Amino acid sequence: MTLSLQEYVRRDATELARLVRHGEVTAMELLELAEAQLARLNPSLNAVNRPMLVEAHARIQQPLAGPLAGVPILIKDAIQDYAGLPTSNGSRAFCHITPKRHATFVQRLLDAGAVIIGKSNTPELALKGVTAPKAFGVTRNPWNLSRTSGGSSGGSAAAVSAGIVPMAGANDGGGSIRIPAACCGLFGLRPSRGRVPPGPAVGEIWDGASSDHVLTRSVRDSALALDVLSGPEHGDPFVIAPPAGSFVDMAAREPKRLRIAFSVASPLDSDVHPEAAEAVHEAARLLNALGHDVMEDRPDYDGLSLARCYLQMYFGQVAATLADAREAGAGTADFELETLLLEALGKASSAGAYVRSHRRWNGFARALGEFHRRYDLFLTPTIAFPPVEHAAAVMPAPQRTVLTLLLNTGLLGIMARLGLMEGALATLSRQNLTLVPFTQLANLTGAPAMSVPLHWTADGLPLGVQFIAAFGNEALLLQLASQLECARPWMQRLPALALPQ
């Protein structure tokens, strides 16, 4: 058969791999279709910051075998090292640092036969819920080019949503799989801590708060990727119990009657847009219709305390990363202003304060564990507002001018060490969390969570809902997601620009 570009866009990775396996299309044909879609849409989306077409063409000259054989995919330009090519982490500071070996994530995709066609755009150091790094520019949402595709896996989300590839690598240290999934109408599963190893260059990301996986349009693709990617490596700090079977097989099973609690209240006591609340209520009605027991409730934890602990880790990790980068030759001019502000606050905090904050993570995990004794799942908005316009995520010019002056004169570091900047920077960071207050609970507790594309706003923007399961229970999330996908299909709901005219 000859696959048209429109037919390519409408198929998921599972189906494309089947077509290759049965000889109905070739890996070359799929690569040419992905190239065509990339050339057509990337100039407007800016989803891919490093095409790897030379590598991809060399790859398909080799024998390909495995469950993803011949399928074009992207990897994220953060953590997911490809030997011989820089991993920029969205920053000029890392563009000259070239890893000598593939990350386990990348190697397992290659071992499964995938054809990597490029790296996806990400904010500097994958720090934001929007993707607009100074080094590579703004990534735009295929549903509305004036809106964000989310972050930090915003390039991957835009590319999958637009049909450039059916699957793209992502990672999630504070919502960076789920947020862009919610913004771009995709399915996004954040696995449990330790399910997918991030090594070998690193043992854990952000004290174990971050997990790697993929963004997809279909649930079965996410399950297939988890089968390919999961399982420990020698030396991993976290080794999670293996699943009872294949995630693909478990995802295909009907879930039992579930007890599901929901809440639309922000854990920061901040505003939640009516559309985000309606997305949850709409999902609750659907769950009831499917026979599940749904009631309003939420875990007993202090949301503001969790946000403070998250930010303490966030600031400290930025300071440590910039110290490593400076040691490798990076200079202050290589980093964005916001990144330098976070570094200043991280350097101002003591080791003791960091450890005390990290110890509090246990309390959040115990509270969520107690909650899961009563309920199978916790349903919330994924994000508190529909995808914002790009200008809304830009620091106001007067604030930027003042902070740049403080930074250039050295006063910023002095003020941070004296505690004079902590309030201002914490307020700035908390404002960022106000848009995404629901996702960090899963990160600090290590629990699996997913964003499911069940809702579109009145003006046609996707707005996903989040489900959090007990630690290690990705199978339950996948089962429910498959049931929801059958009841309210979303895969063929595509942004208009994805389909060639």
C-alpha positions as CSV (number, residue, x, y, z in Angstrom):
1,M,0.0,0.0,0.0
2,T,1.0,3.6,-0.4
3,L,0.4,5.7,2.7
4,S,-0.6,9.3,2.2
5,L,0.6,12.1,4.5
6,Q,-3.0,12.4,5.8
7,E,-3.1,8.7,6.5
8,Y,0.3,8.8,8.2
9,V,-0.9,11.7,10.5
10,R,-4.0,9.7,11.6
11,R,-2.1,6.6,12.6
12,D,-0.5,5.9,15.9
13,A,2.9,4.3,16.5
14,T,1.4,0.9,17.2
15,E,-0.3,0.8,13.8
16,L,2.6,2.2,11.9
17,A,4.9,-0.5,13.4
18,R,2.3,-3.1,12.4
19,L,2.3,-1.8,8.8
20,V,6.1,-2.0,8.6
21,R,6.2,-5.5,10.3
22,H,3.7,-6.8,7.7
23,G,5.6,-5.2,4.8
24,E,2.7,-2.9,3.9
25,V,5.0,0.2,4.1
26,T,8.7,0.6,4.6
27,A,10.7,2.5,7.2
28,M,11.9,4.7,4.3
29,E,8.3,5.6,3.4
30,L,7.5,6.5,7.0
31,L,10.7,8.6,7.3
32,E,9.9,10.5,4.1
33,L,6.3,11.3,5.4
34,A,7.7,12.4,8.8
35,E,10.3,14.6,6.9
36,A,7.5,16.1,4.8
37,Q,5.4,17.0,7.9
38,L,8.4,18.4,9.7
39,A,9.3,20.6,6.7
40,R,5.7,21.8,6.4
41,L,5.0,22.6,10.0
42,N,8.2,23.1,12.0
43,P,8.8,26.7,10.6
44,S,5.6,27.8,12.3
45,L,5.6,25.5,15.3
46,N,9.4,25.4,16.2
47,A,8.8,22.1,17.9
48,V,12.1,20.5,16.8
49,N,15.3,22.4,17.6
50,R,17.7,19.8,16.2
51,P,16.6,17.7,13.2
52,M,18.5,14.4,12.9
53,L,17.6,13.4,9.4
54,V,21.1,12.4,8.4
55,E,21.2,10.1,11.4
56,A,17.7,8.8,10.6
57,H,18.6,8.0,7.0
58,A,21.7,6.1,8.1
59,R,19.6,4.3,10.6
60,I,17.1,2.9,8.1
61,Q,19.9,1.4,6.1
62,Q,20.4,-1.0,9.0
63,P,18.2,-4.0,9.8
64,L,15.4,-2.8,12.2
65,A,13.6,-5.1,14.5
66,G,11.4,-4.7,17.6
67,P,8.0,-3.4,18.5
68,L,8.7,0.1,17.2
69,A,10.7,-0.9,14.1
70,G,10.6,1.8,11.5
71,V,8.5,4.3,13.5
72,P,9.7,7.9,13.4
73,I,10.0,9.5,16.9
74,L,11.7,12.4,18.6
75,I,13.7,12.6,21.8
76,K,13.6,15.5,24.1
77,D,16.7,17.8,24.1
78,A,17.1,17.3,27.9
79,I,18.5,14.3,29.8
80,Q,17.8,12.0,26.8
81,D,21.4,11.9,25.5
82,Y,22.2,10.7,22.0
83,A,25.9,9.9,21.7
84,G,27.9,12.3,19.5
85,L,25.3,15.1,19.6
86,P,25.0,17.8,22.2
87,T,22.2,17.7,24.7
88,S,21.5,21.4,25.0
89,N,18.9,21.3,27.8
90,G,17.5,24.3,26.1
91,S,20.5,26.4,27.0
92,R,23.5,27.9,25.1
93,A,25.6,26.7,28.1
94,F,25.3,23.1,27.1
95,C,25.5,23.3,23.3
96,H,29.2,22.4,23.2
97,I,29.0,19.4,25.6
98,T,28.7,16.1,23.7
99,P,27.8,12.9,25.5
100,K,29.9,9.8,24.5
101,R,27.1,7.3,25.0
102,H,23.4,7.0,24.6
103,A,21.1,7.4,27.6
104,T,19.4,4.2,28.5
105,F,16.1,5.8,27.4
106,V,17.5,6.4,23.9
107,Q,19.2,3.0,23.7
108,R,16.0,1.2,24.5
109,L,14.1,3.1,21.9
110,L,16.8,2.2,19.3
111,D,16.8,-1.4,20.4
112,A,13.0,-1.4,19.8
113,G,13.6,-0.4,16.2
114,A,12.6,3.3,16.5
115,V,14.0,5.8,14.0
116,I,14.9,9.0,15.9
117,I,14.4,12.0,13.5
118,G,15.3,14.9,15.9
119,K,15.4,16.5,19.3
120,S,12.4,18.5,20.6
121,N,12.6,22.0,22.0
122,T,12.5,22.6,25.8
123,P,12.8,25.7,28.0
124,E,16.2,26.3,29.5
125,L,17.1,23.4,31.9
126,A,13.5,22.2,31.4
127,L,12.5,24.6,34.2
128,K,9.2,26.1,33.0
129,G,5.7,25.1,32.1
130,V,6.1,27.0,28.8
131,T,8.6,26.4,26.1
132,A,10.4,29.5,25.0
133,P,14.1,29.2,25.5
134,K,16.2,32.2,24.5
135,A,18.6,29.8,22.7
136,F,16.0,28.2,20.4
137,G,12.9,30.4,20.5
138,V,9.2,29.9,21.2
139,T,7.4,26.6,20.5
140,R,3.8,27.2,19.5
141,N,0.6,25.2,20.1
142,P,-0.8,23.5,17.0
143,W,-4.3,24.2,18.2
144,N,-3.6,28.0,18.3
145,L,-0.3,29.4,17.4
146,S,-0.7,32.3,19.8
147,R,-0.8,29.9,22.8
148,T,1.8,27.9,24.6
149,S,2.3,24.2,24.0
150,G,3.2,23.9,27.6
151,G,6.5,22.8,29.1
152,S,8.9,21.6,29.7
153,S,8.2,18.9,27.0
154,G,6.5,21.5,24.9
155,G,8.4,20.7,21.7
156,S,7.5,17.0,21.9
157,A,3.9,17.8,22.6
158,A,3.6,20.2,19.6
159,A,5.2,17.7,17.3
160,V,3.0,14.8,18.3
161,S,-0.2,16.9,18.3
162,A,0.7,18.2,14.8
163,G,1.3,14.7,13.4
164,I,5.1,15.1,12.7
165,V,5.7,12.0,14.8
166,P,3.3,9.7,16.7
167,M,5.5,9.5,19.8
168,A,8.1,11.8,21.3
169,G,10.3,11.6,24.4
170,A,9.5,13.7,27.4
171,N,10.3,14.0,31.1
172,D,8.4,15.2,34.1
173,G,10.0,16.9,37.2
174,G,7.0,19.0,38.1
175,G,4.4,18.3,35.4
176,S,6.5,18.4,32.3
177,I,4.7,15.5,30.6
178,R,1.2,16.2,31.9
179,I,1.2,20.0,31.3
180,P,2.0,19.9,27.6
181,A,-0.3,16.9,27.2
182,A,-3.1,19.0,28.6
183,C,-2.2,21.9,26.4
184,C,-2.0,20.0,23.2
185,G,-4.8,17.4,23.4
186,L,-2.5,14.4,24.1
187,F,-2.2,11.5,26.4
188,G,0.6,11.9,28.9
189,L,1.6,9.3,31.5
190,R,4.2,10.2,34.2
191,P,5.6,6.8,35.4
192,S,6.3,6.0,39.1
193,R,9.7,6.9,40.4
194,G,12.2,4.3,39.3
195,R,10.1,2.8,36.5
196,V,12.1,4.2,33.6
197,P,15.9,4.7,34.4
198,P,17.4,8.1,33.4
199,G,21.0,6.9,33.4
200,P,23.7,6.1,32.9
201,A,25.0,9.8,33.0
202,V,22.7,10.4,36.0
203,G,21.3,8.3,38.8
204,E,18.3,10.4,39.6
205,I,16.9,13.7,38.4
206,W,15.8,16.3,40.9
207,D,16.1,14.0,43.9
208,G,13.9,11.4,42.1
209,A,11.1,13.9,41.4
210,S,11.5,13.5,37.7
211,S,10.5,10.6,35.5
212,D,11.1,10.0,31.8
213,H,8.5,8.6,29.3
214,V,6.8,9.7,26.1
215,L,3.9,11.8,24.8
216,T,1.4,10.1,22.5
217,R,-2.1,10.4,21.0
218,S,-3.2,6.9,21.9
219,V,-3.2,5.1,25.2
220,R,-1.8,1.9,23.7
221,D,1.2,3.7,22.3
222,S,2.0,4.9,25.9
223,A,1.7,1.4,27.2
224,L,3.9,0.1,24.4
225,A,6.6,2.6,25.2
226,L,6.4,1.7,28.9
227,D,7.0,-1.9,28.0
228,V,10.0,-0.8,25.9
229,L,11.5,1.7,28.4
230,S,10.8,0.2,31.9
231,G,13.1,-1.9,34.0
232,P,16.1,-1.2,36.1
233,E,19.7,-0.8,35.1
234,H,22.7,-1.9,37.2
235,G,23.5,0.9,39.7
236,D,20.0,2.6,39.6
237,P,19.2,4.2,43.0
238,F,15.5,3.2,42.7
239,V,14.4,-0.3,41.8
240,I,10.6,-0.6,41.6
241,A,8.7,-3.9,41.6
242,P,8.2,-5.2,38.0
243,P,4.7,-5.1,36.5
244,A,2.5,-8.3,36.7
245,G,2.7,-8.5,32.9
246,S,3.0,-6.5,29.7
247,F,1.6,-2.9,30.1
248,V,0.1,-3.3,26.6
249,D,-1.9,-6.4,27.8
250,M,-2.8,-4.8,31.1
251,A,-4.0,-1.6,29.4
252,A,-6.4,-3.7,27.2
253,R,-8.2,-5.1,30.3
254,E,-11.4,-3.6,31.5
255,P,-10.8,-1.8,34.9
256,K,-12.7,-2.9,37.9
257,R,-15.3,-0.6,39.5
258,L,-13.2,2.1,40.9
259,R,-13.5,4.5,43.8
260,I,-12.4,7.9,42.4
261,A,-12.2,11.1,44.4
262,F,-12.0,14.5,42.7
263,S,-11.2,18.1,43.6
264,V,-11.1,21.3,41.6
265,A,-9.7,23.3,44.5
266,S,-6.1,24.6,43.9
267,P,-3.8,23.2,46.7
268,L,-2.3,26.8,46.7
269,D,-5.7,28.3,47.3
270,S,-5.3,30.1,44.0
271,D,-7.8,30.7,41.2
272,V,-8.9,27.9,38.9
273,H,-10.4,28.8,35.6
274,P,-14.1,27.7,35.2
275,E,-13.1,25.7,32.1
276,A,-10.6,23.7,34.1
277,A,-13.2,23.0,36.8
278,E,-15.8,22.0,34.2
279,A,-13.3,19.6,32.6
280,V,-13.1,17.7,35.9
281,H,-16.9,17.8,36.5
282,E,-17.4,16.6,32.9
283,A,-14.9,13.7,33.5
284,A,-16.7,12.9,36.8
285,R,-20.0,12.6,35.0
286,L,-18.5,10.3,32.4
287,L,-16.9,8.1,35.1
288,N,-20.2,7.8,36.9
289,A,-21.8,6.8,33.6
290,L,-19.2,4.1,33.2
291,G,-20.1,2.6,36.6
292,H,-17.4,4.0,38.8
293,D,-18.0,5.5,42.3
294,V,-17.1,9.2,42.2
295,M,-17.1,11.6,45.1
296,E,-15.5,15.0,46.0
297,D,-12.5,14.6,48.4
298,R,-8.8,15.2,48.4
299,P,-5.6,14.0,50.2
300,D,-4.9,15.6,53.6
301,Y,-1.7,17.6,53.0
302,D,-0.7,21.2,53.1
303,G,-0.5,22.4,49.5
304,L,1.5,25.6,50.4
305,S,4.0,23.5,52.3
306,L,4.4,21.1,49.4
307,A,5.0,24.1,47.0
308,R,7.7,25.5,49.3
309,C,9.4,22.1,49.4
310,Y,9.2,21.8,45.6
311,L,10.6,25.3,45.1
312,Q,13.4,24.6,47.6
313,M,14.4,21.6,45.6
314,Y,13.9,23.5,42.3
315,F,16.2,26.4,43.4
316,G,18.9,24.1,44.8
317,Q,18.9,21.9,41.6
318,V,19.4,25.0,39.4
319,A,22.3,26.2,41.5
320,A,24.0,22.8,41.3
321,T,23.4,22.5,37.6
322,L,24.8,26.0,36.9
323,A,27.9,25.2,39.1
324,D,28.6,22.1,36.9
325,A,28.1,24.1,33.8
326,R,30.4,26.9,34.9
327,E,33.0,24.2,35.8
328,A,32.7,23.0,32.2
329,G,33.3,26.5,30.8
330,A,29.9,28.2,30.7
331,G,29.7,31.9,31.6
332,T,26.9,34.0,33.1
333,A,26.0,35.3,29.7
334,D,25.1,31.8,28.6
335,F,22.1,31.7,30.9
336,E,18.7,33.4,30.9
337,L,17.9,36.0,33.6
338,E,15.2,33.9,35.2
339,T,17.7,30.9,35.5
340,L,20.3,33.2,37.2
341,L,17.7,34.4,39.6
342,L,16.9,30.8,40.6
343,E,20.6,30.1,41.0
344,A,20.9,33.1,43.3
345,L,18.2,31.8,45.6
346,G,19.5,28.3,45.5
347,K,23.0,29.4,46.5
348,A,21.5,31.4,49.3
349,S,19.9,28.4,50.9
350,S,21.9,26.3,53.4
351,A,22.5,22.5,53.0
352,G,20.6,22.0,56.3
353,A,17.6,23.9,55.0
354,Y,17.6,21.8,51.8
355,V,17.7,18.5,53.8
356,R,15.0,19.6,56.2
357,S,12.8,20.5,53.2
358,H,13.5,17.1,51.5
359,R,12.6,15.2,54.7
360,R,9.1,16.7,54.4
361,W,8.5,14.8,51.2
362,N,7.8,11.7,53.3
363,G,4.8,13.4,54.9
364,F,3.2,14.1,51.5
365,A,3.9,10.5,50.4
366,R,2.3,9.1,53.6
367,A,-0.8,11.4,53.1
368,L,-1.2,10.2,49.6
369,G,-0.7,6.6,50.6
370,E,-3.4,7.0,53.3
371,F,-5.7,8.6,50.7
372,H,-5.2,5.6,48.4
373,R,-6.5,3.3,51.1
374,R,-9.9,4.9,50.5
375,Y,-9.7,5.7,46.8
376,D,-8.2,4.1,43.8
377,L,-7.6,7.4,42.0
378,F,-7.5,11.1,42.5
379,L,-8.9,13.3,39.7
380,T,-8.0,17.0,39.3
381,P,-7.5,19.5,36.6
382,T,-4.1,19.0,35.0
383,I,-3.5,22.8,34.7
384,A,-5.5,25.5,36.3
385,F,-6.1,27.6,33.2
386,P,-6.4,26.9,29.4
387,P,-3.1,27.3,27.5
388,V,-1.9,30.9,28.0
389,E,-0.8,33.3,25.3
390,H,3.0,33.5,24.8
391,A,3.1,37.1,26.1
392,A,1.6,36.1,29.4
393,A,4.6,34.0,30.3
394,V,7.2,36.8,29.7
395,M,8.6,38.7,32.6
396,P,7.5,42.4,32.6
397,A,10.1,44.7,31.2
398,P,10.4,46.9,34.4
399,Q,10.9,43.9,36.6
400,R,13.5,42.5,34.1
401,T,15.4,45.8,34.1
402,V,15.6,46.0,37.9
403,L,16.7,42.4,38.3
404,T,19.3,42.7,35.5
405,L,20.8,45.8,37.2
406,L,21.0,43.9,40.5
407,L,22.6,40.9,38.8
408,N,25.2,43.0,36.8
409,T,26.2,44.9,39.9
410,G,26.6,41.8,42.1
411,L,23.9,43.1,44.4
412,L,21.6,40.2,43.6
413,G,23.8,37.6,45.1
414,I,24.4,39.7,48.2
415,M,20.7,40.3,48.7
416,A,19.9,36.7,48.2
417,R,22.5,35.6,50.8
418,L,21.0,38.1,53.2
419,G,17.5,36.8,52.6
420,L,16.4,40.1,51.0
421,M,15.5,38.5,47.7
422,E,13.8,35.3,48.9
423,G,10.4,36.8,49.2
424,A,10.5,38.4,45.7
425,L,11.8,35.3,44.0
426,A,9.5,32.9,45.9
427,T,6.6,35.1,44.8
428,L,7.8,35.0,41.2
429,S,8.1,31.2,41.3
430,R,4.8,30.8,43.1
431,Q,3.1,32.8,40.4
432,N,4.4,30.3,37.9
433,L,3.0,27.4,40.0
434,T,-0.4,29.2,40.2
435,L,-0.9,28.1,36.5
436,V,0.1,24.5,37.3
437,P,-0.6,23.8,41.1
438,F,-1.9,20.3,40.7
439,T,1.0,18.4,39.2
440,Q,3.8,18.6,41.8
441,L,2.1,16.2,44.3
442,A,3.0,13.2,42.1
443,N,6.6,14.4,41.6
444,L,7.5,14.7,45.3
445,T,5.7,11.4,46.2
446,G,6.9,9.5,43.2
447,A,3.4,8.4,42.3
448,P,2.3,7.7,38.7
449,A,-0.1,10.2,37.1
450,M,-1.6,10.9,33.8
451,S,-3.2,13.7,31.8
452,V,-6.2,12.6,29.7
453,P,-7.6,14.8,26.8
454,L,-11.3,14.7,27.6
455,H,-12.1,18.4,27.4
456,W,-11.8,21.2,24.8
457,T,-12.7,24.8,25.7
458,A,-15.4,26.8,24.1
459,D,-12.8,28.4,21.8
460,G,-11.3,25.0,20.8
461,L,-8.3,24.7,23.1
462,P,-7.5,21.3,24.7
463,L,-7.6,21.2,28.5
464,G,-6.7,17.8,30.0
465,V,-7.6,16.3,33.4
466,Q,-5.2,14.5,35.7
467,F,-5.5,11.2,37.5
468,I,-3.0,10.2,40.2
469,A,-2.7,6.5,41.3
470,A,-0.9,4.7,44.1
471,F,2.8,4.2,43.7
472,G,3.6,1.6,41.1
473,N,0.1,1.3,39.7
474,E,0.6,2.5,36.1
475,A,-1.5,-0.4,35.0
476,L,-4.6,0.9,36.6
477,L,-4.1,4.3,35.0
478,L,-3.7,2.7,31.6
479,Q,-6.8,0.6,32.0
480,L,-9.0,3.5,33.0
481,A,-7.4,5.6,30.2
482,S,-8.3,2.9,27.6
483,Q,-11.8,2.8,28.9
484,L,-12.1,6.6,28.7
485,E,-10.6,6.6,25.2
486,C,-13.3,4.1,24.0
487,A,-16.1,6.1,25.6
488,R,-14.8,9.5,24.4
489,P,-12.4,8.9,21.5
490,W,-9.9,11.7,21.0
491,M,-7.1,10.4,18.7
492,Q,-8.7,11.5,15.5
493,R,-9.4,14.9,16.9
494,L,-6.6,16.8,15.3
495,P,-5.7,20.5,15.0
496,A,-6.5,21.8,11.5
497,L,-2.9,22.5,10.5
498,A,-1.9,18.9,11.1
499,L,-3.9,17.7,8.0
500,P,-2.5,18.7,4.6
501,Q,-5.1,20.5,2.4
